[in-house]
Amino acid sequence: MRRRMIGVELTRSGLAAVELRKSRGGLVLEKAAATEFQAEEDISGVLRAFFEKHGFSRRSVLSVAPPDNRVFLSQIQTTLPRVQQVRSVLRSQIEDSVPLRFEDIIADISDDRHGGWGHDEQKNLLAVAMSRVALSSVTKAFRLAGLSPVRITPAVSALNTMVRCSSMDIQGKDFIVLHFDQTRTFMVFYKKGSQALVRTFGPIGFDGGGGGDTGVFAREMGMGWRLLFGKMAPDEVPVLISAGEADKKTPFFKSLPGRLSFLSINSQLKGEKPLKTGYQIAAALALEAAEGGRPNFLQVVREEEQAKKKPVPHIIAACVLTLLLVASGVGRSWIAYSRLEQENARLEDDIAETFGSVVPGHRDVYRPVETLQGELKDLQQRRDGLIAALGRQSSPVAVLSEFYRNLPKDHQIDIESINVDANSIRIFGSTGSFTEAEDLRKLILESDVFESADISFPGRRSATQVRFQLDASIRLQ
């Protein structure tokens, strides 16, 4: 492990970076800094000037989180027993849930567990995705700045590192993580110790403004729990909170449900001054740079490139050629010992050269059958995963069609935006009265497509328009 590691969190209009140094006594906070920039600015130039101004080491191992608007999150369900099998069919499972072409999707699981599950166990997992164009833009900016990230991962996945750094015994359990900073709020639901559902909100104003209503926030927690588990959250559900030191003392947290505990990456760092809230995710990214693990969009690209070097026809041709050459050598065993020695030496050189050229990475030419079996077994697992994943997709088009079919014809309802994922639909709009909005919620519940529906009212749009937010869960098929 290198002695220095850096985490960089990018946002739409700025970045925050933390550099850590490994010492005998633990991790030392070397420096933390942030800057803002305009959307049209050259990001590579911003990075180059930023690293020079604050003295960040260019030889450190580097982990980066792209802006949240470049990353897509999707909840998936699977019974596949191995993580690698889940990843092999991930693009097929989320194709209808992300606004990207299939060939443009780079996807991974927002979880770094490497163990297996039971064959019949139903699992809820969080898939993270990014377009190839967006990933190329980020890597190009760092490359032009003279920097080479080893990991590009969503900011929300860094919360896994913060959970691991805590002293709480929650491995394999169901719990909630809340992260608050100046740019947004993450509400993350974990099922059996794995990220399964994420809800993102704007920054919370703990002084009473900016959505700092405990009752509304608690209701959102309850809705998310019902969406994932199909029931109300237990009274003592563990709730892990990442927030500023001053914010922890506000009345906001006193009324939140669950058994509250506070997370902080500061417990892993040496130093007198604690790391500020806005740098918590960047510090977690720095730790991830040293530890490796998943998710990592760069690793997904590397694995795809390696897979292209092992085409099936070449593997079969290499195996057949090897077996024929070996049989030919056995059939000429009656030849004089000296001639056989010379011929075998020539054949072995030919086999090694041919086998190594068509099956890169495999040099054991004396065990061609075992090598082929290993390659075919990997392909079989991918095939089984694809078959197991068929038929599990939800159709956002069908859900939207059902929603618009249920719109009351005699009501004045304006739809502002609609967000659909595999299990829920969220509608923002306005209507002429609270009664009309409630009529819409009742009609939604009468549909066979939707299982539950909750409605809230953020406020009036005008004197004659009432704004509403409708959250409905999709009935599992």
Stockholm file with secondary structure:
# STOCKHOLM 1.0

chainA/1-477         MRRRMIGVELTRSGLAAVELRKSRGGLVLEKAAATEFQAEEDISGVLRAFFEKHGFSRRSVLSVAPPDNRVFLSQIQTTLPRVQQVRSVLRSQIEDSVPLRFEDIIADISDDRHGGWGHDEQKNLLAVAMSRVALSSVTKAFRLAGLSPVRITPAVSALNTMVRCSSMDIQGKDFIVLHFDQTRTFMVFYKKGSQALVRTFGPIGFDGGGGGDTGVFAREMGMGWRLLFGKMAPDEVPVLISAGEADKKTPFFKSLPGRLSFLSINSQLKGEKPLKTGYQIAAALALEAAEGGRPNFLQVVREEEQAKKKPVPHIIAACVLTLLLVASGVGRSWIAYSRLEQENARLEDDIAETFGSVVPGHRDVYRPVETLQGELKDLQQRRDGLIAALGRQSSPVAVLSEFYRNLPKDHQIDIESINVDANSIRIFGSTGSFTEAEDLRKLILESDVFESADISFPGRRSATQVRFQLDASIRLQ
#=GR chainA/1-477 SS CCSEEEEEEECSSEEEEEEEEEETTEEEEEEEEEEECCTTSCHHHHHHHHHHHHTCCTTSEEEEECCGGGCEEEEEEECCSSHHHHHHTHHHHHTTTSSSCGGGEEEEESCCCCCCCCTTCCEEEEEEEEEHHHHHHHHHHHHHTTCCCSEECCGGGHHHHHHHHSCCCCTTCCEEEEEECSSCEEEEEEETTEEEEEEEECCCCTTSCSSCCHHHHHHHHHHHHHHHHSSCCCTTCEEEEECCTTGGGSGGGGGCSSEEEEECGGGGEESSSCCCGGGHHHHHHHHHHHHCCSCCHHHHHHHHHHHHTCCHHHHHHHHHHHHHHHHHHHHTTTSCHHHHHHHHHHHHHHHHHHHHHHSTTCCCTTCHHHHHHHHHHHHHHHHHHHHHHTTCCCCHHHHHHHHHHTSCTTSCEEEEEEEECSSEEEEEEEESCHHHHHHHHHHHHTSSSEEEEEEEEEEEEETTEEEEEEEEEECCC
#=GC SS_cons         CCSEEEEEEECSSEEEEEEEEEETTEEEEEEEEEEECCTTSCHHHHHHHHHHHHTCCTTSEEEEECCGGGCEEEEEEECCSSHHHHHHTHHHHHTTTSSSCGGGEEEEESCCCCCCCCTTCCEEEEEEEEEHHHHHHHHHHHHHTTCCCSEECCGGGHHHHHHHHSCCCCTTCCEEEEEECSSCEEEEEEETTEEEEEEEECCCCTTSCSSCCHHHHHHHHHHHHHHHHSSCCCTTCEEEEECCTTGGGSGGGGGCSSEEEEECGGGGEESSSCCCGGGHHHHHHHHHHHHCCSCCHHHHHHHHHHHHTCCHHHHHHHHHHHHHHHHHHHHTTTSCHHHHHHHHHHHHHHHHHHHHHHSTTCCCTTCHHHHHHHHHHHHHHHHHHHHHHTTCCCCHHHHHHHHHHTSCTTSCEEEEEEEECSSEEEEEEEESCHHHHHHHHHHHHTSSSEEEEEEEEEEEEETTEEEEEEEEEECCC
//
